[in-house]
Amino acid sequence: NAGVTQTPKFQVLKTGQSMTLQCAQDMNHNSMYWYRQDPGMGLRLIYYSASEGTTDKGEVPNGYNVSRLNKREFSLRLESAAPSQTSVYFCASSEGGKGNTIYFGEGSWLTVV
Amino acid sequence: GQQLNQSPQSMFIQEGEDVSMNCTSSSIFNTWLWYKQDPGEGPVLLIALYKAGELTSNGRLTAQFGITRKDSFLNISASIPSDVGIYFCAGQLPGSGNTGKLIFGQGTTLQVKP
């Protein structure tokens, strides 16, 4: 009963390095999301994918790229990490549509030094 | 962008007390959700509300979708130490279509003293 799984759990990067956060869901959901969580800021949407083959920008997309590899997987890439991207990243999925509920992964703690 | 104002920002209460928190917005929402986040974990859905005026309970938790569709509250009765965590409200805007995008409040941090 995995739900939404994301890797890695923890990562330390140097400024300018690149990395990809991986996410997979086993609930056959149409929509997938990447959020970041910062103290006092709640959860802010980075990118989302309403269905396989589509991606759209959220509230804070700058510095990130995403790829909806298939219905199960949605990856988030930092091409050139910056200290401002130090955050906790959550992948999530949902069936989509009105009356939607979103289910979250356990989070990835990223530190950029 | 759209914002949800969640209050209070934090609460420190005695075990057994009741708790109330709320979210308000200047925008109308067609879904309200309440999540709880434990330290080191992702948010977990507590209650989902889909209609204006809807009142829903989940054990000691009760939440309501405001009549104006611009607010929601969450009540926790007879708090216990395991209620500790961060509580988030989230809303889905009309017109977000099939995306399922949510707007999140800033969170209420709850601490319970045994």
Boltz contact constraints between the chains, C-beta under 6 A:
constraints:
  - contact:
      token1: [A, 31]
      token2: [B, 100]
      max_distance: 6.0
  - contact:
      token1: [A, 42]
      token2: [B, 104]
      max_distance: 6.0
  - contact:
      token1: [A, 42]
      token2: [B, 105]
      max_distance: 6.0
  - contact:
      token1: [A, 42]
      token2: [B, 106]
      max_distance: 6.0
  - contact:
      token1: [A, 42]
      token2: [B, 107]
      max_distance: 6.0
  - contact:
      token1: [A, 43]
      token2: [B, 104]
      max_distance: 6.0
  - contact:
      token1: [A, 50]
      token2: [B, 98]
      max_distance: 6.0
  - contact:
      token1: [A, 50]
      token2: [B, 99]
      max_distance: 6.0
  - contact:
      token1: [A, 59]
      token2: [B, 1]
      max_distance: 6.0
  - contact:
      token1: [A, 90]
      token2: [B, 42]
      max_distance: 6.0
  - contact:
      token1: [A, 94]
      token2: [B, 100]
      max_distance: 6.0
  - contact:
      token1: [A, 96]
      token2: [B, 98]
      max_distance: 6.0
  - contact:
      token1: [A, 96]
      token2: [B, 100]
      max_distance: 6.0
  - contact:
      token1: [A, 97]
      token2: [B, 98]
      max_distance: 6.0
  - contact:
      token1: [A, 99]
      token2: [B, 31]
      max_distance: 6.0
  - contact:
      token1: [A, 99]
      token2: [B, 50]
      max_distance: 6.0
  - contact:
      token1: [A, 100]
      token2: [B, 92]
      max_distance: 6.0
  - contact:
      token1: [A, 100]
      token2: [B, 100]
      max_distance: 6.0
  - contact:
      token1: [A, 101]
      token2: [B, 45]
      max_distance: 6.0
  - contact:
      token1: [A, 101]
      token2: [B, 48]
      max_distance: 6.0
  - contact:
      token1: [A, 102]
      token2: [B, 102]
      max_distance: 6.0
  - contact:
      token1: [A, 104]
      token2: [B, 42]
      max_distance: 6.0
  - contact:
      token1: [A, 104]
      token2: [B, 43]
      max_distance: 6.0
  - contact:
      token1: [A, 105]
      token2: [B, 42]
      max_distance: 6.0
  - contact:
      token1: [A, 106]
      token2: [B, 41]
      max_distance: 6.0
  - contact:
      token1: [A, 106]
      token2: [B, 42]
      max_distance: 6.0
  - contact:
      token1: [A, 107]
      token2: [B, 42]
      max_distance: 6.0
